[in-house]
Amino acid sequence: MAPLPDSPGPELELGLVWLRRDLRLQDHAALHHALRRCRRVQLAFVFDTDILRPLLEQGLRADRRVHFIHASLLELDGELRQRGGALWVLHGSAAAELPALARRLGAQAVFANRDYEPYAQRRDAAVAGELAGSGIEFHAFDDHVMVPPPALRTGQGRPYGVFTPYRNAWLARMRASEGAELAELACPLSADRLLALPEGLAPLPAPAQLGFDLPARLPEGVEPASRGARRAWHAFQARLDDYAASRDFPAREGTSGLSVHLRFGTLSVRELGRHAWRAMLEGSEGAATWLSELVWRDFYAQVLFHHPQVAQGRSFRPAYDRIEWEQEPGLLRAWCEGRTGYPLVDAAMRELLASGRMHNRLRMVVASFLCKDLGLDWRLGEAHFARWLLDFDLASNNGGWQWASSSGCDAQPWFRIFNPVEQSRRFDPDGHYIRAWLPELAGLDAASLHAPWLAQPARLRAAGVELGGNYPLPVVDHAQARQRTLQRYAVVRDDAAQAAQTPSAPVSRGGGGPGTQGGLF
């Protein structure tokens, strides 16, 4: 599945481009190479029942991610029909449906962009083998990240396990190529290059035909497809220079809002990297910080690629699997439902359930709270995020949770424990974010809002707040929980102390699930 060599012109009559997490027609590696190699192309997408079935079994009939994908496919199909073609959308096991479609159309080759998740690699190997049995080529390309996972190694030839050296190597590679690796891949998809509207092409299946109901709408500010991606990207460019200063405050519009578009490929990460790289060279601190966040995404992808066991509920640092976690279903429910009594934690968890979104800073806060205040296994939090996050990405989610629990590569030192009240006072000082998601606390002044149990009873009464009534008392005492955590992590103290000598940056990483086979398509 190596990239194709340069060729003077099209050699094949028809190439089938298999879309997965790359739902766009611009700067698209597989489409670019298919157009270089083939006279005509046909694009296809498979609603893979091997992926959808577990969602339905969990009762997720209104999964927002299916909504986002479906709406994005509708736009893609419309774009192709305007050019005289159409998108072929199938419903079934991709390992069977995709080769069958290639044979039906008479395609000589299938082109796809690589997915580094364990399930996706097994699936693609099965498809490649089935195609080979029919004499059909299969070619895969790097498109989901800026630098592919195998490309960067330490001086000893090993994969990187610490972010800072990885970022330094990443930047050195980019400087050596003068950013050429981020160059746009042209996709001149004119009508004469598309397979004419295929005979017998069924219409795009409705969500109900897939077993899903659509939610009323996607979260406010999230628009699917390339059109939505471009609007979000254009809006963020005006805020990019302020990113470093504003990104940690959930009540501000300080983040990019592009994570879901990166997850489903409605926007090219190369385009974002190109812009950030150039702006950084021009002196933008915000662009430099944001580019570092994009590099974190590459870093976690290569961790998953080289260490697939982390997706099966195993700690990157095996010693951390010796930790004995609390067995308290009631505490887990309180955390999941936003009823812990800590306002910033509760507001973030309620936003997640209501919208599928969570600010990056808050992902760190709630993850630390689960593991180091409640003493619950990080895998439980990872699974909850995997179920609800609109931008869920297996590599980033697993990496972020292992970072917060101190069990991963370049992890938060085991003895560093976020204080949820201090995080609240620092990053939502006026309480605007908390009030937006906890209306029962809206009448409290900013001084009382972050720790209502410390407020004067008269202030609580005046604000209509009844602790233990319309808002819960804290489920744990942070100071006591901190001491229990230090004792719990004593079983890995030597391992952790050594790891703590490696600098790690407390920056936010979002969106993986324990033992899950991966994200959507």
PLY file of the C-alpha trace (Angstrom):
ply
format ascii 1.0
element vertex 521
property float x
property float y
property float z
element edge 519
property int vertex1
property int vertex2
end_header
0.00 0.00 0.00
2.87 2.35 -0.80
2.25 5.67 -2.56
2.28 5.45 -6.31
5.35 6.58 -8.24
5.08 9.58 -10.51
3.47 8.71 -13.81
3.22 10.69 -17.07
-0.57 10.41 -17.21
-3.59 8.23 -16.53
-2.87 4.53 -16.94
-6.10 3.01 -15.69
-9.62 3.43 -16.97
-11.44 3.65 -13.62
-10.37 4.18 -10.03
-12.66 3.86 -7.03
-11.99 6.41 -4.25
-13.12 5.06 -0.89
-14.03 7.88 1.50
-13.91 7.29 5.25
-12.81 10.09 7.59
-11.98 12.44 4.70
-15.34 13.85 3.61
-14.24 16.55 1.18
-13.17 17.03 -2.44
-10.26 19.44 -1.90
-6.64 18.77 -0.91
-7.47 15.07 -0.65
-4.56 12.64 -1.00
-6.45 9.57 -2.28
-8.50 11.60 -4.76
-5.39 13.45 -5.91
-3.54 10.23 -6.70
-6.59 8.59 -8.27
-6.96 11.51 -10.66
-3.28 11.27 -11.59
-3.50 7.56 -12.29
-7.00 7.02 -13.72
-9.00 8.45 -16.60
-12.18 8.44 -14.55
-12.99 8.10 -10.89
-15.98 7.09 -8.80
-16.29 8.07 -5.14
-17.91 5.78 -2.56
-18.69 5.68 1.15
-19.76 2.69 3.23
-21.90 2.98 6.33
-19.97 0.14 7.92
-22.25 -2.07 10.00
-19.22 -3.40 11.86
-18.86 0.12 13.29
-22.52 1.11 13.52
-23.75 -2.07 15.20
-22.03 -1.36 18.55
-23.59 2.12 18.62
-27.05 0.70 18.08
-26.42 -1.95 20.72
-25.64 0.89 23.17
-28.95 2.51 22.27
-27.32 5.47 20.52
-30.04 5.85 17.88
-29.64 9.63 17.91
-25.86 9.74 17.66
-24.80 13.23 16.60
-21.78 11.88 14.75
-24.00 9.88 12.38
-25.98 13.09 11.85
-22.78 14.99 11.01
-21.57 12.30 8.61
-24.95 11.98 6.89
-25.28 15.74 6.37
-21.70 15.91 5.05
-22.38 13.08 2.58
-25.49 14.85 1.33
-23.41 17.90 0.50
-20.71 15.80 -1.17
-23.30 14.01 -3.27
-24.77 17.35 -4.30
-21.36 18.67 -5.36
-20.71 15.57 -7.44
-24.13 15.68 -9.09
-23.51 19.27 -10.14
-20.45 17.95 -11.99
-22.31 15.07 -13.63
-21.43 12.31 -11.17
-22.73 11.10 -7.82
-21.56 9.57 -4.57
-22.10 5.83 -4.21
-23.18 5.14 -0.60
-23.46 1.58 0.69
-24.70 0.06 3.94
-23.11 -3.15 5.14
-19.77 -4.57 6.15
-17.09 -2.53 4.38
-14.86 -5.59 4.04
-17.52 -7.15 1.80
-19.30 -4.18 0.26
-16.32 -2.21 -1.01
-14.67 -5.05 -3.01
-18.07 -6.02 -4.40
-18.64 -2.46 -5.62
-15.18 -2.30 -7.19
-15.92 -5.48 -9.14
-19.39 -4.26 -10.14
-18.02 -0.99 -11.54
-15.06 -2.63 -13.22
-12.54 -0.52 -11.28
-8.89 -1.42 -11.76
-7.80 0.16 -8.47
-9.15 1.40 -5.15
-7.65 4.51 -3.56
-8.08 5.37 0.14
-6.49 7.45 2.87
-4.86 5.61 5.73
-6.48 5.23 9.10
-4.06 4.30 11.88
-6.55 2.77 14.32
-6.22 -0.99 14.91
-9.68 -1.89 13.61
-9.25 0.24 10.50
-5.91 -1.38 9.71
-7.42 -4.86 10.01
-10.35 -3.83 7.85
-8.13 -2.32 5.16
-5.89 -5.38 5.09
-8.97 -7.57 4.58
-10.23 -5.32 1.77
-6.82 -5.24 0.10
-6.64 -9.03 0.20
-10.13 -9.41 -1.26
-9.35 -6.93 -4.02
-6.07 -8.64 -4.85
-7.96 -11.89 -5.38
-9.92 -10.09 -8.11
-6.86 -8.49 -9.65
-7.74 -5.02 -8.34
-5.01 -2.79 -6.90
-5.35 -1.13 -3.49
-3.42 2.05 -2.71
-3.45 3.95 0.60
-2.07 7.41 1.33
-1.35 9.60 4.35
-3.94 12.33 4.73
-5.33 12.40 8.27
-2.15 13.80 9.87
0.53 16.22 8.74
3.46 13.83 9.24
2.71 10.08 9.02
3.35 7.96 12.15
6.35 5.95 10.87
8.19 9.04 9.62
9.75 10.29 12.85
12.04 8.19 15.08
14.46 8.87 17.89
18.21 8.65 17.37
17.96 5.03 18.49
15.36 4.31 15.82
12.47 4.03 18.28
9.07 5.74 18.22
8.82 8.87 20.34
7.23 8.54 23.77
7.68 12.15 24.89
6.08 15.07 23.14
8.75 17.77 23.31
11.47 15.78 21.46
8.80 14.67 18.97
7.74 18.26 18.35
11.38 19.31 17.91
11.89 16.54 15.34
8.61 17.49 13.65
9.64 21.13 13.36
13.11 20.18 12.12
11.58 18.00 9.42
9.31 20.85 8.38
12.17 23.34 8.30
14.24 20.97 6.17
11.46 20.75 3.59
10.51 24.43 4.00
6.97 23.28 4.67
6.72 21.38 1.39
5.10 18.39 3.13
2.09 20.58 3.79
1.66 21.58 0.16
-1.83 21.38 -1.28
-2.70 18.27 -3.30
-4.68 19.37 -6.33
-7.94 17.55 -7.11
-9.18 18.84 -10.52
-12.47 16.97 -10.47
-14.10 18.11 -13.72
-17.13 16.42 -15.26
-15.06 14.51 -17.79
-13.08 12.85 -14.98
-16.13 11.51 -13.15
-17.88 8.29 -13.95
-21.23 9.25 -15.41
-24.18 8.93 -13.03
-24.00 5.18 -12.42
-26.95 3.08 -13.50
-28.76 1.47 -10.58
-27.31 3.91 -8.05
-29.58 3.95 -5.01
-30.27 7.27 -3.24
-28.35 8.12 -0.13
-29.94 6.01 2.64
-31.85 7.96 5.25
-30.71 7.62 8.87
-33.80 5.57 9.65
-32.71 3.02 7.05
-29.43 2.74 8.95
-31.24 2.24 12.24
-30.72 5.80 13.51
-32.89 8.78 14.34
-31.48 12.24 13.82
-31.29 14.54 16.84
-33.16 17.83 16.52
-29.98 19.61 15.48
-26.23 19.72 15.87
-24.83 21.99 18.59
-25.06 25.70 17.99
-22.08 26.84 15.96
-21.40 23.41 14.42
-22.22 23.20 10.72
-21.40 19.93 8.93
-19.64 19.31 5.63
-16.97 21.31 3.83
-19.16 24.38 3.72
-19.39 24.44 7.51
-15.70 23.70 7.83
-14.73 26.61 5.63
-16.92 29.02 7.57
-15.48 27.89 10.89
-11.93 28.07 9.51
-12.46 31.56 8.10
-13.84 32.77 11.44
-10.93 31.28 13.39
-8.28 32.89 11.18
-9.38 36.27 12.53
-8.79 34.99 16.11
-5.62 32.99 15.51
-3.17 35.57 16.82
-5.05 35.64 20.15
-5.19 31.86 20.48
-2.38 31.50 23.04
-3.97 34.06 25.36
-7.62 33.06 25.03
-7.75 29.31 24.41
-8.09 28.26 28.07
-11.23 30.25 28.90
-14.42 28.33 28.08
-16.67 31.39 28.18
-14.66 32.98 25.36
-14.60 32.06 21.70
-10.92 31.30 21.93
-10.47 27.84 20.42
-10.58 26.95 16.74
-13.85 25.00 16.78
-12.35 22.81 14.06
-11.84 19.53 15.93
-14.95 17.85 14.48
-13.92 18.91 10.97
-10.46 17.43 11.50
-12.04 14.27 12.88
-14.19 13.68 9.80
-11.88 15.30 7.27
-14.27 17.97 6.05
-11.20 20.20 6.08
-7.62 19.28 5.23
-5.18 19.26 8.14
-2.46 20.16 5.63
-4.28 23.42 4.88
-4.48 24.26 8.58
-0.83 23.31 9.07
0.27 25.43 6.09
-1.47 28.49 7.45
-0.19 28.00 11.02
3.36 27.32 9.82
3.50 30.50 7.74
1.91 32.61 10.46
4.36 31.22 13.03
7.30 32.14 10.79
5.85 35.65 10.61
5.94 35.88 14.41
2.42 34.96 15.50
2.53 33.50 19.03
-1.04 32.30 18.66
-0.18 30.43 15.47
2.86 28.82 17.11
0.73 27.60 20.03
-2.00 26.31 17.75
0.48 24.54 15.49
1.84 22.81 18.59
-1.68 21.55 19.32
-1.92 20.18 15.77
1.42 18.46 16.32
0.01 16.88 19.51
-2.60 15.31 17.23
0.15 13.82 15.05
1.97 12.67 18.19
-0.99 10.75 19.59
-1.65 9.17 16.19
1.89 7.77 16.12
1.58 6.54 19.71
-1.52 4.54 18.77
0.10 3.32 15.57
3.20 1.99 17.35
1.42 0.89 20.55
-2.03 -0.40 19.55
-2.40 -2.08 22.95
-3.34 1.30 24.47
-6.67 1.05 22.62
-7.44 -2.17 24.49
-7.57 -0.65 27.94
-3.86 -1.04 28.75
-1.75 1.73 30.19
1.12 3.01 28.06
3.21 2.61 31.21
2.35 -0.95 32.32
3.22 -0.24 35.96
0.12 1.95 36.19
-2.13 -1.04 35.62
-1.27 -1.98 39.23
-3.30 0.94 40.59
-6.37 -0.14 42.53
-9.24 2.17 41.62
-12.36 2.86 43.66
-15.48 0.85 42.85
-18.19 3.47 43.32
-20.92 3.42 40.63
-22.72 6.27 42.37
-19.70 8.55 42.03
-19.36 7.63 38.36
-23.03 8.46 37.75
-22.65 11.79 39.52
-19.65 12.63 37.33
-21.34 11.53 34.10
-24.50 13.49 34.85
-22.82 16.66 36.16
-23.90 16.26 39.79
-20.58 16.31 41.66
-21.18 19.58 43.52
-18.15 21.18 41.84
-19.68 23.75 39.43
-17.00 23.86 36.74
-16.90 20.05 36.53
-20.70 19.82 36.45
-21.09 22.53 33.82
-18.61 20.80 31.51
-20.26 17.40 31.92
-23.72 18.79 31.29
-22.56 20.56 28.15
-21.11 17.28 26.91
-24.42 15.45 27.36
-26.45 18.29 25.85
-24.26 19.05 22.85
-21.43 16.54 22.40
-18.90 19.30 22.93
-16.40 20.09 25.67
-13.75 22.79 25.84
-10.18 21.49 25.82
-9.25 22.99 29.19
-12.34 21.42 30.73
-11.44 17.98 29.35
-8.34 18.13 31.52
-10.25 19.39 34.55
-12.97 16.72 34.47
-10.48 13.96 33.66
-8.27 14.88 36.61
-11.36 15.06 38.81
-12.50 11.56 37.82
-9.12 9.93 38.36
-7.61 11.95 41.19
-10.59 13.28 43.15
-13.05 10.44 42.73
-10.34 7.77 42.40
-12.09 6.12 39.46
-10.42 4.27 36.60
-9.51 6.54 33.69
-10.92 3.93 31.30
-14.42 4.72 32.54
-13.97 8.35 31.56
-12.42 7.41 28.25
-15.46 5.29 27.43
-17.87 8.06 28.42
-16.11 10.54 26.16
-16.04 7.97 23.37
-19.80 7.67 23.61
-20.68 11.36 23.72
-17.96 13.50 22.08
-18.91 14.81 18.66
-15.21 15.08 17.76
-14.30 11.68 19.26
-10.94 10.46 17.99
-9.52 7.24 19.40
-5.86 8.29 19.44
-6.37 11.74 20.93
-8.98 10.61 23.45
-6.86 7.72 24.70
-3.77 9.89 24.81
-5.58 12.65 26.68
-7.03 10.34 29.31
-3.75 8.55 29.88
-2.06 11.94 30.18
-4.55 13.06 32.84
-4.24 9.80 34.79
-0.42 9.90 34.55
-0.36 6.45 32.91
0.50 7.55 29.38
3.44 8.87 27.47
4.58 12.36 28.43
1.92 12.22 31.12
0.88 14.64 33.84
3.13 13.78 36.84
1.24 11.52 39.25
1.59 14.01 42.12
0.15 16.95 40.15
-3.56 17.08 40.87
-5.83 19.78 39.51
-7.78 21.70 42.13
-11.24 22.04 40.55
-12.09 25.19 42.52
-8.86 26.96 41.61
-9.27 25.93 37.96
-12.77 27.40 38.08
-11.63 30.69 39.59
-8.76 30.98 37.16
-10.45 30.06 33.88
-14.06 31.15 34.47
-13.46 34.02 36.90
-16.77 35.77 36.33
-18.71 32.51 36.16
-20.21 33.13 32.72
-19.60 29.57 31.55
-20.90 28.00 34.77
-24.09 30.06 34.72
-24.74 29.08 31.10
-24.89 25.37 32.00
-25.97 25.47 35.64
-28.94 27.86 35.67
-29.75 26.85 39.26
-26.57 28.71 40.30
-27.08 31.73 38.05
-28.09 34.00 40.94
-24.85 33.51 42.86
-22.16 36.17 42.81
-18.79 35.28 41.30
-17.13 34.98 44.71
-19.62 32.29 45.79
-20.16 30.53 42.51
-16.98 28.43 42.32
-17.47 26.75 45.74
-21.11 27.21 46.79
-20.65 25.11 49.96
-18.35 27.87 51.28
-20.88 30.64 50.60
-22.80 32.41 53.33
-26.24 30.82 53.89
-27.88 34.19 53.30
-26.27 34.46 49.87
-27.43 30.96 48.97
-30.99 31.75 50.06
-31.01 35.02 48.13
-29.86 33.20 44.99
-32.41 30.41 45.42
-29.71 27.77 45.90
-30.45 24.86 48.20
-27.37 22.67 48.63
-28.42 19.06 48.69
-31.65 20.17 47.06
-31.59 21.90 43.70
-27.78 21.64 43.60
-25.72 18.84 45.18
-23.22 19.11 47.98
-19.68 18.10 46.95
-19.42 14.32 46.56
-15.82 14.42 47.85
-13.60 16.79 49.76
-10.77 17.77 47.41
-8.06 17.97 50.09
-8.93 14.55 51.47
-9.26 13.07 47.98
-5.82 14.41 47.11
-4.25 12.55 50.02
-6.01 9.32 49.03
-4.72 9.75 45.48
-1.14 10.18 46.64
-1.50 6.95 48.61
-3.14 5.17 45.66
-0.32 6.12 43.30
2.35 4.99 45.76
2.39 1.59 44.03
3.97 3.25 41.00
5.90 5.99 42.79
9.34 4.91 41.62
8.19 4.54 38.02
6.30 7.82 38.14
9.07 9.75 39.84
11.44 8.79 37.07
8.88 9.76 34.44
8.27 13.09 36.16
11.83 14.15 35.34
10.69 14.50 31.74
9.03 17.89 31.15
5.36 17.71 30.28
3.19 20.63 29.33
-0.26 21.01 30.91
-1.97 21.77 27.65
-5.30 20.46 26.45
-5.83 17.42 24.32
-9.28 16.31 23.39
-11.14 13.45 22.18
-10.68 6.98 22.29
-12.40 4.41 24.27
-11.08 1.41 26.13
-11.37 -1.71 24.08
-13.32 0.12 21.40
-12.57 -0.71 17.82
-12.25 2.93 16.95
-14.16 5.94 15.80
-16.64 6.32 12.99
-15.26 5.40 9.53
0 1
1 2
2 3
3 4
4 5
5 6
6 7
7 8
8 9
9 10
10 11
11 12
12 13
13 14
14 15
15 16
16 17
17 18
18 19
19 20
20 21
21 22
22 23
23 24
24 25
25 26
26 27
27 28
28 29
29 30
30 31
31 32
32 33
33 34
34 35
35 36
36 37
37 38
38 39
39 40
40 41
41 42
42 43
43 44
44 45
45 46
46 47
47 48
48 49
49 50
50 51
51 52
52 53
53 54
54 55
55 56
56 57
57 58
58 59
59 60
60 61
61 62
62 63
63 64
64 65
65 66
66 67
67 68
68 69
69 70
70 71
71 72
72 73
73 74
74 75
75 76
76 77
77 78
78 79
79 80
80 81
81 82
82 83
83 84
84 85
85 86
86 87
87 88
88 89
89 90
90 91
91 92
92 93
93 94
94 95
95 96
96 97
97 98
98 99
99 100
100 101
101 102
102 103
103 104
104 105
105 106
106 107
107 108
108 109
109 110
110 111
111 112
112 113
113 114
114 115
115 116
116 117
117 118
118 119
119 120
120 121
121 122
122 123
123 124
124 125
125 126
126 127
127 128
128 129
129 130
130 131
131 132
132 133
133 134
134 135
135 136
136 137
137 138
138 139
139 140
140 141
141 142
142 143
143 144
144 145
145 146
146 147
147 148
148 149
149 150
150 151
151 152
152 153
153 154
154 155
155 156
156 157
157 158
158 159
159 160
160 161
161 162
162 163
163 164
164 165
165 166
166 167
167 168
168 169
169 170
170 171
171 172
172 173
173 174
174 175
175 176
176 177
177 178
178 179
179 180
180 181
181 182
182 183
183 184
184 185
185 186
186 187
187 188
188 189
189 190
190 191
191 192
192 193
193 194
194 195
195 196
196 197
197 198
198 199
199 200
200 201
201 202
202 203
203 204
204 205
205 206
206 207
207 208
208 209
209 210
210 211
211 212
212 213
213 214
214 215
215 216
216 217
217 218
218 219
219 220
220 221
221 222
222 223
223 224
224 225
225 226
226 227
227 228
228 229
229 230
230 231
231 232
232 233
233 234
234 235
235 236
236 237
237 238
238 239
239 240
240 241
241 242
242 243
243 244
244 245
245 246
246 247
247 248
248 249
249 250
250 251
251 252
252 253
253 254
254 255
255 256
256 257
257 258
258 259
259 260
260 261
261 262
262 263
263 264
264 265
265 266
266 267
267 268
268 269
269 270
270 271
271 272
272 273
273 274
274 275
275 276
276 277
277 278
278 279
279 280
280 281
281 282
282 283
283 284
284 285
285 286
286 287
287 288
288 289
289 290
290 291
291 292
292 293
293 294
294 295
295 296
296 297
297 298
298 299
299 300
300 301
301 302
302 303
303 304
304 305
305 306
306 307
307 308
308 309
309 310
310 311
311 312
312 313
313 314
314 315
315 316
316 317
317 318
318 319
319 320
320 321
321 322
322 323
323 324
324 325
325 326
326 327
327 328
328 329
329 330
330 331
331 332
332 333
333 334
334 335
335 336
336 337
337 338
338 339
339 340
340 341
341 342
342 343
343 344
344 345
345 346
346 347
347 348
348 349
349 350
350 351
351 352
352 353
353 354
354 355
355 356
356 357
357 358
358 359
359 360
360 361
361 362
362 363
363 364
364 365
365 366
366 367
367 368
368 369
369 370
370 371
371 372
372 373
373 374
374 375
375 376
376 377
377 378
378 379
379 380
380 381
381 382
382 383
383 384
384 385
385 386
386 387
387 388
388 389
389 390
390 391
391 392
392 393
393 394
394 395
395 396
396 397
397 398
398 399
399 400
400 401
401 402
402 403
403 404
404 405
405 406
406 407
407 408
408 409
409 410
410 411
411 412
412 413
413 414
414 415
415 416
416 417
417 418
418 419
419 420
420 421
421 422
422 423
423 424
424 425
425 426
426 427
427 428
428 429
429 430
430 431
431 432
432 433
433 434
434 435
435 436
436 437
437 438
438 439
439 440
440 441
441 442
442 443
443 444
444 445
445 446
446 447
447 448
448 449
449 450
450 451
451 452
452 453
453 454
454 455
455 456
456 457
457 458
458 459
459 460
460 461
461 462
462 463
463 464
464 465
465 466
466 467
467 468
468 469
469 470
470 471
471 472
472 473
473 474
474 475
475 476
476 477
477 478
478 479
479 480
480 481
481 482
482 483
483 484
484 485
485 486
486 487
487 488
488 489
489 490
490 491
491 492
492 493
493 494
494 495
495 496
496 497
497 498
498 499
499 500
500 501
501 502
502 503
503 504
504 505
505 506
506 507
507 508
508 509
509 510
511 512
512 513
513 514
514 515
515 516
516 517
517 518
518 519
519 520
